[in-house]
C-alpha cells in the first residue's frame, strides 16, 4: 500500500514582511511543498497583531488587525487557528520569517534577548520536538526555536548578523553562519534553517535557500 502524502504545517503571522509573514518566503515554501505532493495545513495564532504597518510608506498604522485573518490572504483562506493544530496531525512544521514572526509569534522585535514566545507557538514547537518531528525555520524565526528549545542547544542560522547571532548564543543556541542560499542542519533536534531575507537581497537567492530547506525537511519527515 502506498504511503499517504506527508502533511506539513506552516505557521503564518500576518501578510507582509513589515508586520506579518514575509510573502516571498511563505509563497516559495508553499510552492515547494505543493510540488512535492505534500498536504499543507496552514495555521496562525488568532491574536491581534502587535503592530500594523503601512507597507507603502513603511510607517506604523493605527489600524488593528488579527494575525489569523491577515494570514488567510496568503493561503487563499485555507487556514485554521493554531490552537487546532497538533504535532500528531503533522509530519513536519515550517515557520516563514517576516517581522510578524518577531512581533506576533514572539516579542523579539521589542524585547530582544528577553523575548517571550506566543503560548500556542511555544506549545506546537514543544510538541513537535517531543515527537521527534522535523521543523524548518526561515529568516528571523530561528529565534523562536532557540527560545523554546534552548536547553537542547539548537543549531540554527540567521545568516551573518553578529548582534542577532550573539542573542541566539545567549539563549542557548549554536549559531551557524550561512549564505542566503544555504541551510543549517541540526540533526539531533531535527531542525533546518535558512537566512532568506535576513540576507536577501532578492527573491531568486532567497528561493534557493528556502527550496533546500523544504527538501531537507521532507527528507527528515
N, C-alpha and C positions, 0 to 999 in steps of 0.2 A: 504494500500500500504506500502510495506517495505521501511524503510528509507534508502537512499543511503549511501554507505560507507563513513565514515569520511575521510577528506583529511587533512593531516598533512604536513607542510613544515619543511624541515630540512636544516639548513644553514651551509654550509661547508666552509673551509678556506684554502684548500690545502690537501695534502696527507702525513701524517706523523707527529708525535707529536712534533717534534722539530721546525717545521716551518709551519705546516698546521693543519688539523683536526687530533685528536687522533683517530687512526683507530679502536682500540678496542671499544672505546666509541661509535663511529659512527655506527659500524657494529652491536653491541649489540642493539642499539636503532632501527636500521633498521630491524633487525630480530624480535624484539618485536612488532614493528608496523605491519610487514607483517603477523605475527602470529595472530594479532588482526583483520586482514582483512582490514587494513587501506590503502587508497591510499596515496602514498608518492610523494611529489613534492620536489625534491632536487634543491637547488639553491646556488649560491656563487656570491659574487661581482666580476665583470670582471675587476680586478685590478692586477697590478704587486704585487707579494708577497713582503712584507717588507724585507724578508731575505730568502735565500735558505741555508739549512744545509745539509751536508753530514751525513746521518743517520748511516753510518758505523763508521765514525771517531768522529762524534759529532762536527765537525768543520764547520764554515761558508764557503760557496762556493761562487765563483764569478759568478755563473750562475744566469740568470734571468728567473723566471717562473711566470706564471699567476695563481692566485688562482682558477679561474673557470676551467681552463684546468687541473690543478692538481687534483682538487676535483672530476672531472669526473672519475678518476681512481677508486674511492671508490664505485660509483654507476653505474658502467658499462656503462658510457656515458650518462645515463639518467638524465640530469641536465640542468638547464637554468640559464641565467643571473638573478641576484637578482632583477634588475630593472623591470623585467617582473612579479614578484610575488607580490601579494597584499593581504591584510587581507580578502577582500571579497571572495578570492579564497579558503580560509582555514578555518578549524575548530580549529586548534591548530598549534603551531610553536615550534620548538625544536633546540637548539644550543648545539652540542657536544663541548668539550673543545679541548685541544691541544694548543701549542704556537701560532698557526695561529690565534686563537681567540683573543690572546693578542698582535699579531703583525700586522695582516692584517684586522681583523674585528674591532679592536680598537688598540690604541697605548700603552696599559697598560705596556707591556714588556719594553718599552723605557721610558715612561713618568710617570709611577706610578699613583699617585692621580691626576696628570694633564692630564690624558689620553683624547684623542678625539676618538669618535666613527665614523667609516666609514659612510658616509651620507646615503647610501642605507640601511645599517643595522639599523641606527637610525630611518629611515623612517618606516621600516616594524615593528619595536618594538613599535613605537608610534601608528601606525595604529592598531595593534593587541590589544594594551591596550585600545585605544579609543573604539574599537568594543567589548570590554569585552570578548575577546577570550583568552584562556589559553596559557601560554608559559612555556617551560621547559629549564632550564639552567644547563649544566653539567660542572664539573671541574672548570676551571677558568672563564668560560663565564658569571657567575653572575655579574662580574664587568661591563659588558655591560648593564645589567638590571638596576643596581643602578646608572650608569652614565646617562642613558636616562630618567629614571623614579624616580630619587632621590627625587623629590618634593612629591612623593606619598609614601615615606617611605617603599620601597620594602623590604620584609623579605626573606633573602636568606642564603645559606650556601656555604662555600668553604672548609668545614671540620673544622680544628682547628688551622690553621696557623694564629698566632696573628698579624703579620705585615699586611697581606692581609685583615684580618678581621677589623683591625683598619682603613684601607683605605676605606673599604665598609661603615663603620660607618661615616667616614669623608665626604663621597659622599652623605650621606643622607639615606643610607640603614640601616637595622637592621640585624646583623649577628646572625645566629643560629648555635651553634656548633653541628656537626653531625659526626657519624661514617661513614665509607666508604659505608656501605650497608643501610644507612638511607636516608630519604629525608626531606627537609624543605618545608613546605606548607605556602604560603601566600594566604589565601582565598580571602581577599579584592581585591588584584591585580591579582588574578588568576595566580600565579607564583609557579612553582615547581622547586626545585634544589637538586642536589646531589653532593658529593665531588669527586667521581670517583678517577682519578689518582692524584688529589691533596693529596690523602692519599694512594691509592693503597692497597697492593703492587703488586697485580696480577689481572688477568682478572676475576677470579671467584667472588671475593667480589665486584669488580667494577661492574660486570654484575648484581649482585643482586640489587644494588642501582639504576642502570640505568633502569632495568626492573620495579622496583617500581615507578620510575619517569614516565615512559611511561604509566603504568596502571593508575596512578592518573591523568595524563594529559588527557587521553581519558575519564576518569570519569567526568572531568570538562568540556569537549568539548560538 
